[in-house]
Amino acid sequence: MEIIRKNFKDSLSTVYSAIEEADFLAIDGEFSGISDGPSVSALTNGLDTPEERYAKLKKHSMDFLLFQFGLCTFRYDQSESKYLTKSFNFYIFPKPFSRNSPDIKFICQSSSIDFLASQGFDFNKVFRNGIPYLNQEEEAQLREQYEERRNQANGAGTPSFISPSSKGPVNVPDEHKDFINRVIAKVDSLLSNTEKTVDLEPCTGFQRKLIYQTLNWNRVDEEERRRREHEKQEREQEELNDAVGFSRVIHAISKSGKLVVGHNMLLDVMHTIHQFYCPLPEDLNDFKEVTMCVFPRLLDTKLMASTHPFKVHNLRRTPSNLPELVRPYFSDGFQSYNTATEQLHEAGYDAYITGLCFISMANYLGSFLTPPRSHISAKSKLIEPFHNKDHVLYVTFPKEWKTSDLYQLFSAFGNPCTCTSCFLWHAQN
């Protein structure tokens, strides 16, 4: 399902329902660039410490924009012995909500834009129809603005800053009470007589504001006043929800506590937290704590495939070693993907493929059980060792050594993984 700003509000209940009923979720993101300085190989140097890798990505990657977010939900249908899949493609853009809204600045990398364009990416859906968003701090500031305006409307603010259209009873300063009372008397006289005009005394802008607010409050009965205030609060809440926008989807994913699966997903997680929750902390350990709060259960299929028992099957070259995958089927009204005709670098499709990889590897674990089982649930304890995996060895070595020497040193324990998700060398327990 393709979701842009126009149909986001109407589609939100469908997204919430899909997340709630899912056994696990797969995600993927597309960005306006990867690195604002170092080459990608330098940015993901396998010899970096975890702290160095995190610092590099935070410094050189976070000024780019995550502008397409793919979400694929998977629910196992016992009656069909298959997964039921719902895929979503969200186009995202930080459209300013008002003059007081954050005016986000981001950068683009020409090679990334050119590559996405060559894959048929529709940038109009991002820049013209992208779904807005706010992080938690921006949302809190907007709520404070609404609350301050509401307090002023109810007479709690300073009179000189109260809007003429406010609906609350105004606190008239003592020096202006006689003037306001004379105005009220003239208006009452006008309403009780057949005259169509009334001449008021010359007044200042502030006195005119007091007239508008006082007459507006006095001429509306209490029931009508409550109705108007209720309608106003509903409009403000709707405006606030519209401004928070896509962040509401990320909040729903986080609140669900479901297993979130990605492939080489460190950048996806960093961008998601940075754009939709809060600025990234400086320290790696603080980042891990924030990540655990937002996504308590993460699993990276690239890391999973590089660990025992999958590494012995050399999955990258011979995926047929895995048991035959029972293909999921798509819910009515949702886009159906055909793996025979690849749609790589569409975030929804990439999330779907990531989900298939996870299902295949999870089911493979069932072959080690007695008796063997063809289906392993995403909630199975067999999957838990791969959650939030962070087994890292940091080694020192003679300066004349080369990378090949390190590979040879660790070859008895499996090939070391130097991908973005792993940070450094991963060893088996």
ZAKOLRO-893252 format. One record per residue (C-alpha): residue number from 1; residue in three letters; x, y, z. Coordinates in Angstrom, 1 decimal, always signed. Layout:
N
     k     r        x        y        z
   NUM   ALA        X        Y        Z
...
//
This chain:
429
     k     r        x        y        z
     1   MET     +0.0     +0.0     +0.0
     2   GLU     +1.4     +3.3     -1.0
     3   ILE     +0.9     +6.1     +1.5
     4   ILE     +1.4     +9.8     +1.0
     5   ARG     +0.2    +12.9     +2.8
     6   LYS     -3.2    +12.8     +1.0
     7   ASN     -4.3     +9.3     +2.2
     8   PHE     -2.2     +9.1     +5.3
     9   LYS     -5.0    +10.0     +7.8
    10   ASP     -7.4     +7.6     +6.2
    11   SER     -4.9     +4.8     +6.1
    12   LEU     -3.6     +5.1     +9.7
    13   SER     -6.2     +2.8    +11.2
    14   THR     -5.2     +0.1     +8.7
    15   VAL     -1.5     +0.5     +9.6
    16   TYR     -2.3     +0.3    +13.3
    17   SER     -4.3     -2.8    +12.8
    18   ALA     -1.6     -4.5    +10.8
    19   ILE     +1.0     -3.7    +13.4
    20   GLU     -1.2     -5.0    +16.2
    21   GLU     -2.0     -8.3    +14.6
    22   ALA     +1.5     -9.0    +13.3
    23   ASP     +3.9    -11.7    +14.6
    24   PHE     +6.8     -9.6    +13.5
    25   LEU     +7.6     -6.5    +11.4
    26   ALA    +10.2     -5.9     +8.8
    27   ILE    +11.5     -2.4     +8.0
    28   ASP    +13.7     -0.7     +5.4
    29   GLY    +14.5     +2.9     +4.6
    30   GLU    +15.7     +4.9     +1.6
    31   PHE    +17.9     +8.0     +2.1
    32   SER    +18.9    +11.1     +0.3
    33   GLY    +22.5    +10.1     +0.8
    34   ILE    +24.9     +8.0     +2.9
    35   SER    +28.1    +10.0     +3.6
    36   ASP    +28.8    +13.7     +3.4
    37   GLY    +32.6    +13.2     +3.4
    38   PRO    +34.3     +9.8     +3.7
    39   SER    +33.7     +7.1     +1.2
    40   VAL    +31.3     +4.4     +2.2
    41   SER    +34.2     +1.9     +2.6
    42   ALA    +36.0     +4.4     +4.9
    43   LEU    +32.8     +5.1     +6.8
    44   THR    +32.3     +1.4     +7.5
    45   ASN    +35.9     +0.3     +8.1
    46   GLY    +36.0     -3.1     +9.6
    47   LEU    +38.8     -2.1    +11.9
    48   ASP    +36.9     +0.6    +13.7
    49   THR    +36.0     +0.2    +17.3
    50   PRO    +32.2     +0.3    +17.9
    51   GLU    +32.5     +3.8    +19.3
    52   GLU    +34.4     +5.0    +16.3
    53   ARG    +31.9     +3.4    +13.9
    54   TYR    +29.0     +5.1    +15.7
    55   ALA    +30.7     +8.5    +15.8
    56   LYS    +31.5     +8.3    +12.1
    57   LEU    +27.9     +7.5    +11.1
    58   LYS    +26.5    +10.1    +13.5
    59   LYS    +28.8    +12.8    +12.1
    60   HIS    +28.6    +12.0     +8.4
    61   SER    +25.2    +10.4     +7.8
    62   MET    +22.6    +12.1    +10.0
    63   ASP    +22.2    +15.3     +7.8
    64   PHE    +20.6    +13.2     +5.1
    65   LEU    +16.9    +12.5     +5.0
    66   LEU    +15.1     +9.3     +5.4
    67   PHE    +12.4    +10.0     +2.8
    68   GLN    +10.9     +6.5     +2.2
    69   PHE    +10.1     +4.1     +4.9
    70   GLY     +9.1     +0.5     +4.1
    71   LEU     +7.0     -1.5     +6.6
    72   CYS     +6.0     -5.1     +6.0
    73   THR     +3.9     -6.9     +8.6
    74   PHE     +3.8    -10.7     +8.9
    75   ARG     +1.1    -12.7    +10.6
    76   TYR     +1.2    -16.5    +10.6
    77   ASP     -2.1    -18.1     +9.5
    78   GLN     -2.4    -21.5    +11.1
    79   SER     -5.2    -22.7     +8.9
    80   GLU     -3.2    -22.0     +5.7
    81   SER     +0.3    -22.7     +7.2
    82   LYS     +1.5    -19.5     +5.6
    83   TYR     +2.3    -16.0     +6.6
    84   LEU     -0.2    -13.3     +5.7
    85   THR     +1.7    -10.2     +4.6
    86   LYS     +0.7     -6.5     +4.5
    87   SER     +3.2     -4.1     +2.9
    88   PHE     +3.3     -0.3     +3.2
    89   ASN     +5.4     +2.3     +1.4
    90   PHE     +5.5     +5.7     +3.2
    91   TYR     +6.8     +8.8     +1.5
    92   ILE     +8.1    +11.2     +4.1
    93   PHE     +9.0    +14.9     +3.9
    94   PRO     +9.3    +17.5     +6.8
    95   LYS     +6.8    +20.0     +5.4
    96   PRO     +6.6    +23.0     +7.8
    97   PHE     +3.3    +22.9     +9.7
    98   SER     +3.2    +26.7    +10.3
    99   ARG     +5.5    +29.7    +10.4
   100   ASN     +6.6    +28.5    +13.9
   101   SER     +7.3    +25.0    +12.8
   102   PRO    +10.9    +23.7    +12.4
   103   ASP    +12.3    +24.5     +9.0
   104   ILE    +14.3    +21.3     +8.5
   105   LYS    +17.5    +21.5     +6.5
   106   PHE    +19.0    +18.4     +4.9
   107   ILE    +21.5    +17.5     +2.3
   108   CYS    +21.5    +15.2     -0.8
   109   GLN    +24.3    +13.0     -2.3
   110   SER    +24.3    +13.1     -6.1
   111   SER    +25.2     +9.4     -6.4
   112   SER    +22.4     +8.3     -4.2
   113   ILE    +19.8    +10.5     -5.9
   114   ASP    +21.0     +9.3     -9.3
   115   PHE    +20.9     +5.7     -8.2
   116   LEU    +17.3     +6.0     -6.9
   117   ALA    +16.2     +7.8    -10.1
   118   SER    +17.7     +5.0    -12.2
   119   GLN    +15.5     +2.6    -10.1
   120   GLY    +12.4     +4.5    -11.0
   121   PHE    +12.0     +6.3     -7.6
   122   ASP     +9.3     +9.0     -7.8
   123   PHE    +10.7    +12.1     -6.0
   124   ASN     +7.5    +14.1     -6.6
   125   LYS     +5.8    +11.8     -4.1
   126   VAL     +8.4    +12.9     -1.5
   127   PHE     +8.7    +16.6     -2.1
   128   ARG     +5.1    +17.3     -3.1
   129   ASN     +3.1    +14.7     -1.2
   130   GLY     +5.5    +13.5     +1.6
   131   ILE     +4.0    +12.9     +5.0
   132   PRO     +5.2    +15.5     +7.6
   133   TYR     +6.6    +14.5    +11.0
   134   LEU     +7.8    +15.9    +14.3
   135   ASN    +10.2    +14.4    +16.9
   136   GLN     +9.2    +14.2    +20.5
   137   GLU    +10.8    +17.6    +21.5
   138   GLU     +9.1    +19.4    +18.6
   139   GLU     +5.8    +17.8    +19.4
   140   ALA     +6.1    +18.9    +23.1
   141   GLN     +6.8    +22.5    +22.0
   142   LEU     +3.8    +22.5    +19.7
   143   ARG     +1.6    +21.2    +22.6
   144   GLU     +2.9    +24.0    +24.8
   145   GLN     +2.0    +26.6    +22.2
   146   TYR     -1.5    +25.2    +22.0
   147   GLU     -1.8    +25.1    +25.8
   148   GLU     -0.5    +28.7    +26.1
   149   ARG     -3.1    +29.9    +23.6
   150   ARG     -5.8    +28.0    +25.4
   151   ASN     -4.8    +29.6    +28.7
   152   GLN     -4.8    +33.1    +27.2
   153   ALA     -8.3    +32.4    +25.7
   154   ASN     -9.6    +31.5    +29.1
   155   GLY     -8.3    +34.7    +30.6
   156   ALA     -5.2    +33.3    +32.2
   157   GLY     -2.8    +35.2    +30.0
   158   THR     -1.6    +38.8    +30.0
   159   PRO     -4.5    +40.9    +28.5
   160   SER     -2.2    +42.7    +26.1
   161   PHE     -1.4    +39.4    +24.4
   162   ILE     -5.0    +38.1    +24.2
   163   SER     -6.4    +37.7    +20.7
   164   PRO     -9.5    +39.7    +19.9
   165   SER    -11.2    +36.5    +18.9
   166   SER    -10.6    +34.8    +22.2
   167   LYS    -13.6    +33.2    +23.8
   168   GLY    -12.7    +33.5    +27.5
   169   PRO    -13.8    +36.1    +30.0
   170   VAL    -11.3    +39.0    +29.8
   171   ASN     -9.7    +40.5    +32.9
   172   VAL    -10.4    +44.2    +32.3
   173   PRO     -7.8    +46.5    +34.0
   174   ASP     -9.4    +48.8    +36.6
   175   GLU     -8.5    +51.9    +34.5
   176   HIS    -10.5    +50.7    +31.6
   177   LYS    -13.6    +49.3    +33.4
   178   ASP    -15.6    +52.5    +33.2
   179   PHE    -14.9    +52.8    +29.5
   180   ILE    -15.9    +49.1    +28.8
   181   ASN    -19.1    +49.5    +30.9
   182   ARG    -20.1    +52.5    +28.9
   183   VAL    -19.6    +50.6    +25.7
   184   ILE    -21.7    +47.6    +27.0
   185   ALA    -24.5    +50.0    +27.9
   186   LYS    -24.5    +51.6    +24.5
   187   VAL    -24.6    +48.2    +22.8
   188   ASP    -27.4    +47.0    +25.1
   189   SER    -29.3    +50.1    +24.2
   190   LEU    -28.8    +49.5    +20.5
   191   LEU    -30.1    +45.9    +20.8
   192   SER    -33.2    +47.0    +22.7
   193   ASN    -34.1    +49.8    +20.3
   194   THR    -34.8    +50.1    +16.6
   195   GLU    -31.7    +52.2    +15.9
   196   LYS    -29.2    +50.5    +13.6
   197   THR    -26.0    +52.3    +14.6
   198   VAL    -24.2    +53.4    +17.7
   199   ASP    -21.3    +55.8    +18.1
   200   LEU    -18.5    +54.7    +20.4
   201   GLU    -15.9    +56.9    +22.0
   202   PRO    -12.5    +57.0    +20.4
   203   CYS    -10.3    +54.3    +21.8
   204   THR     -6.8    +52.7    +21.6
   205   GLY     -6.0    +49.4    +19.9
   206   PHE     -5.9    +47.8    +23.3
   207   GLN     -9.3    +49.1    +24.3
   208   ARG    -10.7    +47.9    +21.0
   209   LYS     -9.4    +44.5    +21.8
   210   LEU    -11.1    +44.6    +25.2
   211   ILE    -14.4    +45.6    +23.5
   212   TYR    -14.2    +42.7    +21.0
   213   GLN    -13.4    +40.1    +23.7
   214   THR    -15.9    +41.4    +26.3
   215   LEU    -18.8    +41.6    +23.9
   216   ASN    -18.0    +38.3    +22.4
   217   TRP    -18.0    +36.6    +25.8
   218   ASN    -21.1    +38.4    +27.1
   219   ARG    -23.3    +37.7    +24.1
   220   VAL    -22.8    +34.0    +23.9
   221   ASP    -24.6    +31.7    +26.3
   222   GLU    -22.7    +29.1    +28.4
   223   GLU    -23.8    +26.1    +26.3
   224   GLU    -22.8    +27.7    +23.1
   225   ARG    -19.5    +28.8    +24.6
   226   ARG    -18.7    +25.2    +25.7
   227   ARG    -19.6    +23.9    +22.2
   228   ARG    -17.3    +26.4    +20.5
   229   GLU    -14.5    +25.6    +22.9
   230   HIS    -14.9    +21.9    +22.4
   231   GLU    -14.9    +22.3    +18.6
   232   LYS    -11.8    +24.5    +18.8
   233   GLN     -9.9    +21.9    +21.0
   234   GLU    -10.9    +19.2    +18.5
   235   ARG     -9.5    +21.2    +15.6
   236   GLU     -6.3    +21.9    +17.5
   237   GLN     -5.9    +18.2    +18.3
   238   GLU     -6.4    +17.3    +14.7
   239   GLU     -3.9    +19.9    +13.6
   240   LEU     -1.4    +18.5    +16.2
   241   ASN     -1.9    +14.9    +14.9
   242   ASP     -1.4    +16.1    +11.4
   243   ALA     +1.8    +17.8    +12.4
   244   VAL     +3.2    +14.7    +14.2
   245   GLY     +2.3    +12.8    +11.1
   246   PHE     +4.5     +9.8    +10.3
   247   SER     +6.0     +9.7    +13.7
   248   ARG     +2.7     +8.2    +14.9
   249   VAL     +3.5     +5.1    +12.9
   250   ILE     +6.9     +4.8    +14.6
   251   HIS     +5.3     +5.3    +18.0
   252   ALA     +2.9     +2.5    +17.2
   253   ILE     +5.7     +0.1    +16.2
   254   SER     +7.6     +1.0    +19.4
   255   LYS     +4.5     +0.6    +21.6
   256   SER     +3.7     -2.8    +20.1
   257   GLY     +7.0     -4.3    +21.4
   258   LYS     +7.0     -6.6    +18.3
   259   LEU    +10.1     -8.0    +16.9
   260   VAL    +11.5     -5.6    +14.3
   261   VAL    +13.6     -7.2    +11.5
   262   GLY    +16.0     -5.4     +9.2
   263   HIS    +19.0     -6.1     +7.0
   264   ASN    +22.2     -4.3     +7.8
   265   MET    +19.9     -2.0     +9.7
   266   LEU    +22.1     +0.3    +11.8
   267   LEU    +21.6     +3.3     +9.6
   268   ASP    +17.8     +2.6     +9.4
   269   VAL    +17.6     +2.5    +13.2
   270   MET    +19.8     +5.6    +13.6
   271   HIS    +17.8     +7.7    +11.1
   272   THR    +14.5     +6.5    +12.5
   273   ILE    +15.4     +7.6    +16.1
   274   HIS    +17.0    +10.8    +14.9
   275   GLN    +14.1    +12.0    +12.8
   276   PHE    +11.1    +10.7    +14.7
   277   TYR    +12.2    +10.5    +18.3
   278   CYS    +15.2    +12.6    +19.4
   279   PRO    +18.6    +13.8    +18.4
   280   LEU    +21.2    +11.0    +18.7
   281   PRO    +23.3    +11.0    +21.9
   282   GLU    +27.0    +11.5    +21.7
   283   ASP    +27.9     +8.3    +23.5
   284   LEU    +27.4     +4.8    +22.0
   285   ASN    +26.1     +3.3    +25.3
   286   ASP    +23.5     +6.0    +25.5
   287   PHE    +22.5     +5.3    +22.0
   288   LYS    +22.0     +1.6    +22.9
   289   GLU    +19.8     +2.6    +25.8
   290   VAL    +17.7     +4.9    +23.6
   291   THR    +17.4     +2.2    +21.0
   292   MET    +16.3     -0.4    +23.5
   293   CYS    +13.6     +2.0    +24.7
   294   VAL    +12.3     +2.6    +21.1
   295   PHE    +12.8     -0.9    +19.7
   296   PRO    +13.1     -3.4    +22.5
   297   ARG    +13.5     -6.4    +20.1
   298   LEU    +15.6     -5.9    +17.0
   299   LEU    +17.0     -8.6    +14.7
   300   ASP    +19.4     -8.0    +11.8
   301   THR    +19.2    -10.7     +9.1
   302   LYS    +22.7     -9.9     +7.7
   303   LEU    +24.2    -10.5    +11.2
   304   MET    +22.0    -13.6    +11.7
   305   ALA    +23.2    -15.1     +8.4
   306   SER    +26.8    -14.6     +9.4
   307   THR    +26.5    -16.6    +12.6
   308   HIS    +26.1    -20.2    +13.5
   309   PRO    +24.4    -22.4    +12.1
   310   PHE    +23.7    -20.4     +9.0
   311   LYS    +27.3    -19.4     +8.1
   312   VAL    +28.3    -23.1     +7.5
   313   HIS    +25.7    -23.1     +4.6
   314   ASN    +27.3    -20.1     +2.9
   315   LEU    +23.9    -18.5     +2.4
   316   ARG    +25.1    -15.8     +0.1
   317   ARG    +26.1    -18.3     -2.5
   318   THR    +23.8    -21.3     -2.0
   319   PRO    +20.5    -20.2     -0.6
   320   SER    +19.1    -23.5     -1.8
   321   ASN    +20.7    -25.1     +1.3
   322   LEU    +17.8    -23.6     +3.3
   323   PRO    +14.5    -25.5     +3.4
   324   GLU    +12.0    -24.5     +0.7
   325   LEU    +10.2    -21.3     +1.8
   326   VAL     +6.4    -21.4     +1.8
   327   ARG     +5.7    -18.1     +0.2
   328   PRO     +3.5    -15.6     +2.2
   329   TYR     +0.3    -14.4     +0.6
   330   PHE     -0.8    -10.8     +0.5
   331   SER     -4.0     -9.4     +2.1
   332   ASP     -6.6     -8.0     -0.2
   333   GLY     -6.0     -4.4     -1.1
   334   PHE     -2.2     -4.7     -0.6
   335   GLN     +0.5     -4.7     -3.2
   336   SER     +1.7     -8.1     -4.1
   337   TYR     +5.4     -8.5     -4.8
   338   ASN     +6.9    -11.1     -7.1
   339   THR    +10.5    -12.0     -6.3
   340   ALA    +11.0    -13.1     -9.9
   341   THR    +10.7     -9.5    -10.9
   342   GLU    +12.9     -7.6     -8.4
   343   GLN    +11.8     -4.1     -7.2
   344   LEU    +15.0     -3.5     -5.3
   345   HIS    +15.3     -0.2     -3.5
   346   GLU    +11.7     +0.3     -3.1
   347   ALA    +11.5     +0.3     +0.7
   348   GLY     +8.4     -1.8     +1.0
   349   TYR     +9.8     -4.5     -1.3
   350   ASP    +13.2     -4.5     +0.5
   351   ALA    +11.3     -4.9     +3.8
   352   TYR     +9.4     -7.8     +2.3
   353   ILE    +12.5     -9.6     +1.1
   354   THR    +14.1     -9.0     +4.5
   355   GLY    +11.0    -10.7     +6.1
   356   LEU    +11.3    -13.7     +3.7
   357   CYS    +15.0    -14.1     +4.7
   358   PHE    +14.1    -14.1     +8.4
   359   ILE    +11.3    -16.6     +7.9
   360   SER    +13.6    -18.9     +5.9
   361   MET    +16.3    -18.8     +8.6
   362   ALA    +13.9    -19.2    +11.4
   363   ASN    +12.3    -22.2     +9.8
   364   TYR    +15.8    -23.7     +9.2
   365   LEU    +16.3    -23.7    +13.0
   366   GLY    +13.4    -26.0    +13.3
   367   SER    +15.3    -28.7    +11.4
   368   PHE    +17.5    -29.2    +14.5
   369   LEU    +14.6    -30.1    +16.8
   370   THR    +13.4    -33.6    +17.6
   371   PRO    +11.1    -34.2    +15.8
   372   PRO    +11.9    -31.5    +13.2
   373   ARG     +9.5    -28.6    +12.8
   374   SER     +8.8    -26.8     +9.5
   375   HIS     +7.6    -23.6    +11.1
   376   ILE     +9.3    -21.6    +13.9
   377   SER     +7.4    -18.7    +15.3
   378   ALA     +9.0    -15.2    +15.5
   379   LYS     +8.2    -15.5    +19.3
   380   SER    +10.1    -18.8    +19.7
   381   LYS    +13.0    -19.0    +22.1
   382   LEU    +15.1    -20.3    +19.3
   383   ILE    +15.1    -16.8    +17.8
   384   GLU    +16.0    -15.0    +21.1
   385   PRO    +19.8    -15.5    +20.8
   386   PHE    +19.7    -13.4    +17.6
   387   HIS    +17.9    -10.4    +19.3
   388   ASN    +19.9     -7.3    +19.9
   389   LYS    +23.0     -9.2    +19.1
   390   ASP    +26.2     -7.3    +20.0
   391   HIS    +29.0     -9.9    +20.5
   392   VAL    +32.2     -7.9    +19.7
   393   LEU    +35.9     -8.6    +20.1
   394   TYR    +38.3     -5.7    +20.0
   395   VAL    +41.8     -6.8    +19.2
   396   THR    +45.2     -5.2    +19.1
   397   PHE    +47.8     -6.6    +16.6
   398   PRO    +51.2     -5.8    +15.2
   399   LYS    +51.2     -2.7    +12.9
   400   GLU    +52.7     -4.7    +10.1
   401   TRP    +49.7     -7.1    +10.0
   402   LYS    +47.2     -6.8     +7.2
   403   THR    +43.5     -7.4     +7.1
   404   SER    +44.0    -10.9     +5.6
   405   ASP    +46.1    -11.8     +8.7
   406   LEU    +43.1    -11.0    +10.9
   407   TYR    +40.8    -13.0     +8.8
   408   GLN    +43.2    -16.0     +9.0
   409   LEU    +43.4    -15.6    +12.8
   410   PHE    +39.7    -15.8    +13.2
   411   SER    +38.9    -18.3    +10.4
   412   ALA    +38.7    -21.2    +12.8
   413   PHE    +35.7    -19.5    +14.5
   414   GLY    +33.9    -18.4    +11.4
   415   ASN    +34.4    -15.5     +9.0
   416   PRO    +34.5    -12.2    +10.7
   417   CYS    +31.7     -9.8     +9.8
   418   THR    +32.6     -6.1     +9.1
   419   CYS    +29.2     -4.9     +8.1
   420   THR    +27.6     -1.7     +9.5
   421   SER    +25.3     -3.7    +11.8
   422   CYS    +28.1     -5.7    +13.4
   423   PHE    +30.5     -2.8    +14.0
   424   LEU    +33.5     -5.1    +14.3
   425   TRP    +34.5     -8.7    +14.5
   426   HIS    +31.8    -11.1    +15.7
   427   ALA    +32.8    -14.3    +17.4
   428   GLN    +30.7    -17.3    +18.4
   429   ASN    +30.0    -18.1    +22.0
//
